[in-house]
Amino acid sequence: MNASMSPNLALNEEVARLRAQGRSVVHLGFGESRLPAFAPLVEQLRAGAHRNAYGPVAGAPDALASLAGYFERRGLPTGPHDVLLGPGSKPLLMALNLVLPGDVLLPRPSWNSYEPQARMAGKRVYGVPIPAECGGVPDPDVLPETIERARRTGGDPRIVVLTLPDNPTGTLAGAELIGRVCEIAEAQDLIVVSDEIYRDVMHRPDAPFLSPADVIPERTVVTTGLSKSLALGGWRVGGLRVPPGARGRDLRARLVAVASDMWSTLAGPMQQVAAYAFGDPPEIGRRLAASARLHGAVARAVHAAAVAAGAACRPPTGAFYVYPDFEPRREALAERGVDGSAALARHLLDEHGLAVLAGHHLGDDPGALRFKAATSMLYGDTDEEQEAALAAPDPLALPHVADALTRVAEGLAKLGA
């Protein structure tokens, strides 16, 4: 197997090296919610430090009950035996690849770890373009023909992955699109893996949200975690909900078997954190609402800068990304030797000090002039700056946020100049 480091992690390390050399780089290339750990979460971590023994593979009873309640409150009937916990949603998704049969259908573009994980598990991957209005789902007008073509050429697509809201476009598929994809999944006997790790990062927390598990619960697996919503990427807490009934019980047993040999159990202190955070206490709700306001304000500002620079770009409504397309500036960029996503990302970093993740790393056409910008990296370099951004009625007015946004706007504007 040919393996290389995940491109977003590699870029993160490159930015660290450049900054250590004295380069000034605005980092937009890493999908981290750049906020300090919330104090009540830190208190729970300390309180859980005594949990140093191996725990149950699927998760401790208090944490499983809390995770089941989390899904219940979001409209999905769930019991403790329908869920399991792991060290981040990433290994849970890898475990799914190991136990679910068949090949994988992915929206194109999509998060850069879906495809490598599937290939590590020996699966073939079929990319399906996203619809014009949003990312995170394969275009239902194209999905059936992709399935037919894959089967005609020896493939066995049985899994379709959705990301709601989406990484990399920062958008959310609406009910009509979700319904159409679910109809196709039923007709084609597909399992839907709905990655909902950004569900609590909607810019409008009251915005309508339809999960495939609401529509076809018997064939939908849902994943979530605390990395994005509560800025706990380094703590590694993920959760998974299987379908109800016998099919789900069998799937959970196979996932637990993989987990027992892959990570043994979620770390004890993190079980304590999970039991608290997935319980949705009022202070967590307030933290999520404040974070959503900040994510939305800054993402909209970067979107505006991209559009002003001549890019086509879907307006962000969730998560903390924008995905601009500089096709309208192709002629001007070609004069600088920029003819695809890799060259565009390199040009932005070398010439303008902007680090972004090139679209081809996300399964996009290498010749396209698209990239992902993670806007959550613009809240400041210190805990104090980040907390100030979180608390500010208008975070864009804070000097450190305004300066970063100015750097982004000026760098993007020069692409078409």
N, C-alpha and C positions, 0 to 999 in steps of 0.2 A: 504494500500500500504506500503510495506517495503521500507524505504528510508534510504540512507546513503550518506555522503558527497562524492562529486566527488573525485575519488582517486588521481588525479593529484593535486587538491587543498589541499586534506588532506596531501599528501606528502610534498607539499610546506610548510605547517604549521609545519610539523614534522621537516623539515630541519631548519626552523627558531628557533624552540625550542632547537634543538641540538646545533646550533651555539650560542644561548644565554647561553647555559651551558658550552661553551668553546670548543666544538668539532669542528674540522676542517673538513668540508664537501664540496666536489665538487658537485655542484647541477646540475644534468642532467635530472631532473625529471619533469620539468615544461615547457610547450610550450610557452614561452614568448620570444619575440624579445628583448633581454636585451640591449637596446640602449636608450640614452636620447631622450626626446621629441625635435623634430626639431624646431629650433627657429621660423621660419615663421609660423609653426602650433601654437606655443604658442602665437604669435602675433594675430592670428585669434581668438584664444580662448579669449584673453583679449578683442578684438574688439567685440566679441559676447556676452560679459557679460551682456550687457543691454537687451538682448533678454530674459527677465524673465517672459513673459506671456506664457500661453499655446499656442502652435502652432497647425497647422493642423495635424491630426492623422498620415496621410501617410508621411508627411514631408513638409517643407516649399517650396514654388515654386522655389526659387533659388537653394536649395539643390537637389530637384528632377530633375531639368534641368541638373544640374551638373552630377548627377548619371546616368541619361539617356545618356549624352554625353560620360561618362566613358565607358559604354557598347558599344556605337556606335563606338568609336575609337578602340575597340577590335573586331570589325567585326560583332556585333550583333545589327541589326536595332532596335532602342528603343526610345520610347517617354516618356515624364514625367508621363503619366498615365499608363505606364507599370512597374513602379518601386515604391518601398516604402522604408522608412528608419526606423530603430529601434535601441534600445540601445545595439548594438552588433548583430552579426549574430546568436548568440545562441538563444535569444528569438524569432527571426524570424523563425529559424528552429523549435522551439517548437510550434509556431503558425501554421506552416505547418502541423505538426503532428495532431493538433486539427481540422484542416479544411479539410484535404485530407482524403478520405475514404480508408479503406483497411489496410493490414499489410505491414511490411517493410522488404525489403531485404537489407542486409548490407555486404560489403566486410569484410572478417575476416582475419587479425585484422583490426580495424578501430578506429577512434577517440572515446574516452571513453564516450562521452555524447550522441551519437546517440541512443544507445540502451535504456538507462534510460529514455530519452525523449519520445521515442516511447511507452515504457511501461506505463509511466505516462498518456499518451493519450489513454490507453486501447488497444494498438495494440500488436500483436504478432510480434516477430522479428526472422528472419531466416538468419543465417550467411552463407556466401558462401566463400570458400577459394579464396584467391587472386592467380593470375597466377604467374608463376615462375619469370617472368621478371620484375614485378613491383607490387606495391600496389595501393590502391585507387579505384579499380574496382573489381567486382566479376568475377571470371574466367568464360568466356563465354562457356567453355566446360562443366562446372558444373551447371551454372545458370538455364538452362531449367529443368534439373531433380530436382533441389531444388524447383522450382516453382511447378512442377507436384506433388512432394511428399507433399508439404505444402497443396495444394488444396485437395489432396487425404485424408489428415488427418484433414480436416475441416478448414484449414487456407484460407485466402483471400489476398494473396500478390498482391499489386497494386502499390507499391512505391519501387523504387530502388535508393539507395544513392551512389553517386560517390564523391571522394575527389581528386581534380586536382589542383596542385600536392598534394601528399598524406601525411597526418599525420596518421600513424606513420612511414612510411618507407622512406620518403624523396625522393620518386621517382614519375615519371609522366607517366601515360599510354599513349601509342602512338596511332596514328590515326587508325591503324588496329584493335586494341582492342576496342577503343571507338566505331568504326563502328559496330563491332560485337555485343557489348552490346546494341547499339541503335536498331539494327535489331531485337534483342530479345524483347526489350521494345515495339517495334511496334507490333510484332507478338503476344505478350502476353498482350497487352493493359496496359502497366505500365507507370506511371509518373516517370520521372527521376528528382531527386533533385541533382544538380551538385554544390557541395560546392567548390567554387573557391576562397576562402579567401587567398590562397597562390599563386594565379596566378601571382602576381607581385613579387614573391620571387623565380623566376627561377634563377638558378645559372648562366645560360647564357640567358640574356634577349631576345636574338634573337632566342632562341630554338623554334622549331615548337610546337604549342599548338592548339589542336582541342577540342572545347567544344561540348558536346552533343547538345547544343542549336544551333550549326552550322549545325547539322545533322538532328535532329528531333525537330525543334524549337517549334512546336505546343504542345509538351508534355514534355518540359524541363523547370524547374524552376532553376534559378541560384542565389546563395547567395555569398556575398562578405563582406568585411569590411576593417577597417583600423588598426585593432589590430596587425596583423602580418607584413604587408608590411611597415608600418610607425611606428611600436613600440608604438601603442596607446591602448594597452589592457585595461588600467585603465580608458580610456575615454569613451569606449563603443559606437562605431559608426559602424553600420552594414547596409547593403543594400541588396535588393532582387529584382530580375527581373522575372516577370511572363511571360508565353507564350503570343505571339501576338494573337489578335482576341478576340472573344466572350468568349472563355474558360478562357483566361487569365484575362479578365475584371471581370468575375464572381469570379475567385479565389482571385483577388486583393480585391474585395469588402468584401469577407468573412475574409480575413486576416486583413483588416482595422477594421472590426467589433471586431475581437479578440483583436487587438491592443488597441482599444478604452477602453476596460475593463481591459487590462493587464498592459500597460505602458503609455497610454494616448497619448504621443508624445515623440519623441526624444528631449532631453534637448535643449533649445534654443541656448546656446553657441556651442553645438555640431552640430547644424544645420549650423552654420557659418563655423565651421571647415570642415564639409562635403562638403559644397558648394565650398570651396577653394580646398580641397585635391582631390576630385573626378574630378575636372577640369583639372588635369594633367598639372599644370604650369611647366615651364622648371626646376625650382629649385627642385620641387618634383621629376621630372624625374631623375635629378642628384642624389638626395638622394636615390631613389630606386636602381639606378645602383650601387652606392657605397655599399649599404646594401647587395645587391645580391652578390657582389664580396666577402665581408666578410663572409656572411653565407656559401657560397660555399667553401671557403678556409678552414674554421674551420671544416665544416662537412666532407670534404674529409680527413682531418687529423685524425679525430676520426674514420672514416671508416677504414683508413689504420691501426690504432692502433688495432681495433677489428679484422681485418683480420690477422695481425701479431700475435695476441694472439690465433689464431686458429679458429675463428668464420667464419661462412658463412654469407655474408652480401651483400645486393644489393647496388651498388654504388649510392650515393645520387646525385640527379640532381636538386632538388627543395626543398623549405621549409628549415627547419633546424633541421632535424632528421636523425638518423641512427637506424636501427633495426637489430642488430646482432643476430645470432642463434648459440649458443654454443653447439649444438648437437655433433659436433666432439670432444668435451671435456667432454662428459657425464660421462665416466668412472672415470676420474680424479675428477670431481665434486661430483660424488656419494660417493667417499671416504671421502668427507667433509660433507656429509649429504645433499647435494644439488641435489634435484630430480625433480624440476619443477621451473616455473617462479617466484613464490612467494618466495621460498627458495633462489633462485639465487639473486633476488633483495635485500633480507634481508642480505645475505652474503656479497654482495658488499658494502652495507651501514655499516654494523657492523664491518667488517674486513678491509675494504679498504677505507672507507669514501667517497664512490661514491653513490650518490642517483640517481636511475633510476626508470622508471615506468614499473612494471612487465607486461609481455605480456597478462596474463589472464585478466587484467583490460581492455584490448582492444578487448576482445572477442576471444583471441587466446586459444589454447589448454593449460590448466593449467600444463600439464606435460611437455610441451616444454620448452626449455632453451632459451627463447627469451625475450627481453626487448626493450623499447624505450629509446634512449638517446637524449635529447634535447641539441644540440650543441650550441645553441644561448646563453646559460647561461655562456659561457666561455670567454666573452669579457672584463670582469673586474667588480669590485665591485663599482666603482665610475663613475660619469659622465665623468670625465677626462680620465680615463682608456678606457672607452667605445668609446669616441670620437677619442682617439688615435688609437684604433683598426680599427675604421671605415676609418680613413684617411691614415693609413699606407699602403705603396705599398706592404709590406709583413707582415701582421698582426701576422703571426706565429713566426716572429723574435722578437716581443715585449716580454720582460721578463715576464710580468704578464700572457700573453696568453700562452707562451711557458711553464711556470711553471704549469699552469692548465692542459695543454695537456700532460705533463710528468706524472702528477698524474694519469690522466686517463689511459695512456698507461701502466704505472707500475701496476695499479690495475687490469686491464684486463689481462695483461700477467700472473699474479699470479693465475688466474683461471685455467690455464692449466698446471701449474708447478707441 
